[in-house]
């Protein structure tokens, strides 16, 4: 079963949900703003895609961080910040047992999820 992680009211998530429904792909949704995300899961994702890929630097949560936190970002404090403030995780993250996708890219999803 495919699991999609993100925040329910995010516009990118809405596009991802619509794509999955149109493709007829069943999924489970994990709202990491409501349910949180474990340090172990973040570390596993980071090993697969890298912390730089997981970190959402375009959102308002990132822009609200102090300049010192932004300029001094590294793997360790990025993972800690993402666990404390899940809005800092790029959306969506999708796992299906064989693939881990970070961000919504319809072409990439087509290749990975409908192959």
trRosetta pair geometry for C-beta under 8 A, 3 or more apart (Angstrom, degrees):
i j d omega theta_ij theta_ji phi_ij phi_ji
1 26 6.7 -61 -139 107 86 103
1 27 7.2 134 174 -130 83 35
1 28 5.8 52 145 -10 123 109
1 96 7.6 -129 115 -138 25 69
2 20 7.5 -159 99 -137 145 129
2 25 6.1 13 22 160 152 111
2 26 7.0 147 36 92 98 56
2 27 4.5 -52 90 -107 101 85
2 28 7.3 173 92 22 51 70
2 94 6.4 -5 -173 -170 105 98
2 95 7.1 165 -154 87 57 45
2 96 4.2 -20 -102 -98 81 97
2 113 7.0 38 -103 -138 146 115
3 27 6.7 140 -106 -167 22 84
3 28 4.8 -26 -109 69 77 97
3 29 7.6 161 -160 -90 65 17
3 30 5.9 26 179 -9 110 113
3 94 7.2 166 86 -151 49 51
3 95 5.1 -5 57 59 95 93
3 96 7.5 179 20 -80 61 49
4 13 7.7 133 148 -145 122 90
4 16 6.3 163 -158 137 143 129
4 17 7.5 176 96 -82 162 70
4 20 7.0 -101 -44 -49 148 157
4 27 5.1 24 -6 173 107 140
4 28 7.4 173 23 82 68 46
4 29 5.5 -24 69 -109 93 67
4 30 7.3 179 86 26 42 74
4 92 5.0 -6 -171 176 96 144
4 93 7.5 150 -160 78 50 46
4 94 5.1 -14 -106 -102 74 82
5 29 7.9 147 -91 -163 30 53
5 30 4.7 -22 -106 71 76 105
5 32 5.5 39 -175 -30 100 118
5 37 7.3 72 -167 -100 136 120
5 89 7.6 -41 127 125 115 141
5 91 7.7 -126 108 -124 66 76
5 92 6.1 143 68 -169 51 83
5 93 4.3 -16 59 62 112 96
5 94 7.4 -161 20 -73 75 35
5 95 7.6 37 -12 1 109 98
6 10 5.9 -101 163 37 116 139
6 12 7.6 -133 -154 92 147 96
6 13 4.4 176 120 -97 146 121
6 16 7.3 117 -2 52 160 149
6 29 7.7 -59 45 -158 85 92
6 30 7.9 106 19 78 47 64
6 31 7.1 -37 86 -118 47 53
6 32 6.9 -2 -86 18 4 97
6 89 7.9 -144 -112 99 55 107
6 91 3.9 88 -131 -143 111 111
6 92 4.1 -68 -49 -109 131 82
6 93 6.9 164 -59 19 78 67
7 10 4.5 92 75 -27 95 113
7 13 6.1 -149 68 -27 55 151
7 31 6.2 73 -122 -151 40 84
7 32 7.1 -72 -66 53 70 73
7 33 4.7 49 -111 -14 100 128
7 86 7.4 147 -67 117 104 107
7 87 6.7 25 -53 -105 149 75
7 91 6.2 -74 20 -93 85 153
8 13 6.6 -143 -145 114 16 152
8 29 7.5 75 -93 159 85 139
8 31 5.3 -19 -36 -106 95 125
8 33 7.8 -106 8 42 79 119
8 34 7.9 23 -11 -13 114 123
9 13 7.5 63 65 56 15 130
9 14 8.0 4 -162 -48 29 108
10 13 4.0 86 70 4 99 109
10 14 7.0 -163 93 -11 53 81
10 91 5.2 22 119 102 166 161
11 14 5.5 -50 -151 30 35 114
11 15 6.8 36 151 -17 64 101
12 15 5.7 -51 -154 34 37 112
12 16 6.4 37 148 -19 66 105
12 91 5.3 132 85 100 124 101
12 92 6.8 -166 124 -23 101 76
12 103 7.8 -60 179 -152 143 58
12 104 5.1 -174 -176 7 98 133
13 16 5.4 -54 -148 37 36 114
13 17 6.3 38 153 -21 68 102
13 91 5.6 -46 -60 160 93 129
13 92 5.6 104 -106 -64 76 106
14 17 5.8 -48 -145 34 31 111
14 18 6.4 32 154 -18 62 106
15 18 5.8 -57 -150 38 30 112
15 19 6.3 33 152 -22 65 106
15 104 5.7 100 93 162 115 163
16 19 5.6 -52 -147 34 31 113
16 20 6.4 30 155 -17 65 105
16 91 7.8 -127 -6 152 146 86
16 92 4.8 -5 -42 3 179 135
16 94 7.6 -158 -168 -61 132 122
16 104 4.8 -123 -73 -102 99 123
17 20 5.9 -57 -150 37 30 110
17 21 6.3 28 154 -17 65 108
17 29 7.8 5 -99 -89 109 131
18 21 5.8 -57 -147 39 30 111
18 22 6.2 29 156 -18 65 108
19 22 5.8 -57 -146 38 28 110
19 23 6.2 19 157 -12 65 112
19 104 7.4 152 9 -157 149 112
19 106 6.0 -144 -127 -109 142 94
19 109 6.6 58 142 100 141 158
20 23 5.8 -62 -144 44 28 106
20 25 4.7 -90 -158 67 79 103
20 27 5.4 -22 178 -9 152 136
21 24 7.6 35 179 -72 31 31
21 25 7.9 -88 -61 46 20 68
23 113 7.2 61 136 111 158 120
23 114 6.2 -111 -165 -75 127 123
25 113 6.0 2 -109 160 160 122
25 114 7.5 -103 -66 -77 124 84
30 35 6.1 -92 -170 60 81 142
31 34 4.3 32 105 27 118 109
31 35 5.7 111 74 5 70 98
32 35 6.1 -67 -111 64 36 82
32 36 6.2 -12 -163 155 69 9
32 37 4.4 11 -147 -49 124 106
32 86 4.2 -159 127 -166 102 147
32 89 6.5 -5 86 46 150 145
33 86 5.2 -155 -84 78 54 124
33 87 6.3 47 -97 -62 110 80
36 83 7.7 36 -170 -167 92 71
36 86 6.7 -162 -133 -49 39 135
37 41 5.6 -111 -178 75 87 127
37 42 5.9 94 132 -53 116 98
37 82 7.4 -47 74 139 136 91
37 83 6.2 -126 79 -121 90 65
37 86 5.5 127 2 -108 115 116
37 89 6.9 56 3 -36 165 158
38 41 4.5 96 61 4 89 99
38 42 7.0 -153 95 -2 49 84
38 83 7.8 -12 166 -128 15 112
39 42 5.7 -56 -150 39 34 112
39 43 6.2 35 153 -20 67 107
39 79 7.1 74 -146 158 81 111
39 83 5.5 0 -85 -98 74 151
40 43 5.8 -56 -149 37 29 111
40 44 6.4 31 153 -20 64 105
41 44 5.6 -52 -148 35 33 112
41 45 6.4 32 154 -17 66 104
42 45 5.8 -55 -148 38 31 110
42 46 6.1 34 153 -24 65 108
42 54 7.3 115 -154 175 82 160
42 79 5.3 135 135 -152 129 93
42 82 5.8 149 -134 96 137 124
42 83 5.8 -96 -18 -68 157 95
42 89 7.8 -114 -113 -97 101 125
43 46 5.5 -52 -143 35 31 114
43 47 6.5 35 155 -23 63 102
43 79 6.7 45 -77 -146 70 144
44 47 5.9 -52 -153 30 30 111
44 48 6.8 22 151 -13 62 108
45 48 5.8 -66 -156 39 34 108
45 49 6.1 -26 170 29 74 105
45 54 5.9 100 126 -92 120 134
45 93 6.4 -21 -129 -155 142 145
45 100 6.4 -173 -128 -176 75 141
45 102 7.4 107 -175 -77 114 123
46 49 7.1 -78 -127 59 23 69
46 50 6.4 19 -165 -155 61 12
46 51 4.8 13 -136 -67 111 75
46 54 6.1 -65 -89 -5 73 147
46 75 7.1 107 -175 -156 140 99
46 79 6.2 -38 -56 -90 153 115
48 100 4.8 44 130 60 155 150
49 53 4.3 -102 149 79 104 143
49 54 6.2 121 89 -50 115 86
49 100 6.2 -128 -38 114 112 116
49 102 5.0 111 175 -4 170 138
50 53 4.8 89 70 6 90 103
50 54 7.1 -165 96 -5 48 89
51 54 5.5 -59 -147 41 39 112
51 55 6.0 39 158 -28 72 108
51 75 4.8 162 3 -125 154 69
51 78 4.6 106 171 94 129 141
51 79 6.2 -82 -116 -55 125 84
52 55 6.1 -53 -143 30 27 111
52 78 8.0 -42 -74 -160 44 171
53 90 6.9 -82 153 20 57 149
53 102 5.2 100 147 85 108 150
53 103 7.8 -102 -178 -15 90 116
54 78 7.6 120 80 147 106 118
54 82 6.5 4 135 -108 116 162
54 89 5.8 -38 175 -139 88 76
54 90 5.8 -151 -164 17 31 100
54 93 7.5 16 -126 -86 87 127
54 102 6.1 -91 -91 -143 57 150
55 62 7.7 100 168 -97 91 127
55 73 7.4 99 -150 178 165 143
55 78 5.3 -64 -77 -162 130 121
55 82 6.7 -111 -99 -70 72 119
55 88 6.2 -24 -145 162 69 94
55 89 7.5 -62 -105 -110 31 38
55 90 6.8 35 77 -32 16 96
56 59 4.8 29 134 0 119 117
56 61 7.3 58 87 58 112 111
56 62 6.2 -145 106 -35 70 126
56 87 7.2 -95 64 148 138 56
56 88 5.5 -171 45 -171 92 37
56 89 6.1 35 -12 100 110 13
56 90 4.4 155 -72 -79 86 57
56 91 6.9 10 -81 -4 141 76
57 62 4.9 166 -140 -170 41 165
58 62 7.0 71 34 39 18 141
59 62 5.3 104 63 8 73 98
59 63 7.2 -139 107 0 42 92
59 87 6.0 -149 132 157 153 96
59 88 7.2 -151 58 -105 130 43
60 63 5.4 -57 -144 42 40 112
60 64 6.0 40 156 -23 71 107
60 87 7.9 -36 65 151 77 137
61 64 5.9 -58 -149 35 28 110
61 65 7.3 44 149 -37 59 93
61 85 5.6 170 -174 156 135 128
61 87 4.0 138 -33 103 153 119
61 88 5.3 -117 110 -67 131 74
62 65 5.9 -41 -163 6 37 115
62 70 7.1 90 180 -105 82 108
62 88 6.2 116 -68 -121 83 86
65 69 4.4 -106 170 83 113 129
65 70 5.3 134 96 -53 117 89
65 81 7.6 12 -106 -150 139 141
66 69 4.8 94 61 4 81 102
66 70 7.2 -154 96 -3 43 87
67 70 5.7 -59 -148 39 34 110
67 71 5.9 20 161 -11 71 112
68 71 6.2 -59 -136 43 26 101
68 72 5.9 3 169 1 63 120
69 72 6.5 -68 -134 50 20 96
69 73 7.0 52 156 -68 57 83
69 77 7.5 -144 -154 150 79 134
69 81 7.3 121 -179 -94 120 142
70 73 6.1 -26 -164 -30 30 113
72 77 7.0 21 117 51 92 158
73 77 6.2 -130 -136 83 51 109
73 78 5.4 67 -172 -70 98 97
73 81 7.9 -56 -124 12 99 149
74 77 5.7 72 51 26 74 94
74 78 6.5 -139 90 -13 28 99
75 78 5.9 -64 -143 36 20 112
75 79 6.4 17 164 -16 62 108
76 79 6.3 -62 -155 34 24 105
76 80 6.6 18 153 -13 61 110
77 80 5.3 -52 -144 41 41 115
77 81 6.0 44 155 -22 70 105
78 81 5.8 -55 -146 38 29 110
78 82 6.3 28 156 -19 64 107
78 88 8.0 -155 -165 144 70 132
79 82 5.8 -54 -144 37 30 110
79 83 6.5 28 156 -18 63 105
80 83 6.0 -58 -151 36 29 108
80 84 6.3 20 155 -11 65 111
81 84 5.8 -61 -144 44 31 106
81 85 5.9 -29 174 37 70 103
81 88 5.5 -26 131 67 99 171
82 85 6.9 -75 -124 68 21 65
82 86 6.7 54 177 -113 63 42
82 88 4.8 -123 -102 88 65 110
82 89 5.0 87 -157 -66 110 87
83 86 7.4 10 -143 -73 21 73
85 88 4.9 69 99 -11 98 110
86 89 5.5 -33 -169 10 63 115
89 93 6.7 -48 158 -26 119 125
90 93 7.1 102 84 -60 77 87
90 102 5.4 70 86 173 125 99
90 103 5.3 -33 155 -67 126 84
91 103 7.5 74 87 -102 28 44
91 104 7.6 -1 122 -25 65 99
92 101 7.8 37 95 100 85 94
92 102 7.9 -143 102 -142 42 39
92 103 7.4 142 48 -102 47 8
92 104 6.1 63 22 -61 88 90
93 100 7.1 -9 -173 -171 91 85
93 101 7.2 164 -156 85 44 53
93 102 5.3 -5 -108 -107 78 73
94 99 7.2 4 107 108 96 100
94 100 7.2 163 83 -153 55 39
94 101 4.4 -3 54 55 105 101
94 102 7.9 -157 23 -68 70 34
94 109 7.5 52 46 -116 163 103
94 113 7.4 -36 141 -76 145 129
95 99 7.3 -177 -140 89 40 56
95 100 5.5 -1 -99 -104 79 75
96 99 5.4 15 41 46 102 88
96 112 7.9 147 31 145 132 98
96 113 6.5 135 -23 -116 159 86
99 112 4.4 114 -133 -179 165 120
99 113 6.9 -113 55 -70 150 69
101 105 7.5 -135 -172 39 119 96
101 108 6.5 150 -135 125 123 116
101 109 6.4 84 -166 -91 171 76
101 112 6.0 155 -64 81 124 160
101 113 7.7 -56 -15 -46 147 108
104 109 7.4 -14 -155 -37 59 134
105 108 3.9 37 98 23 117 116
105 109 6.2 159 81 -18 60 86
106 109 5.6 -57 -141 39 29 112
106 110 6.2 38 157 -28 65 102
107 110 5.6 -48 -150 27 30 116
107 111 6.8 27 153 -14 62 104
108 111 5.8 -55 -153 37 34 110
108 112 6.1 13 158 -4 69 115
109 112 6.0 -67 -137 49 29 99
109 113 5.1 -13 -179 14 71 123
109 114 7.7 59 137 -5 68 96
110 113 7.1 -54 -102 49 11 86
110 114 5.5 -36 -160 34 51 122
111 114 7.6 4 -36 50 5 81
111 115 6.2 25 175 -59 45 110
112 115 6.6 -38 -143 -9 12 115
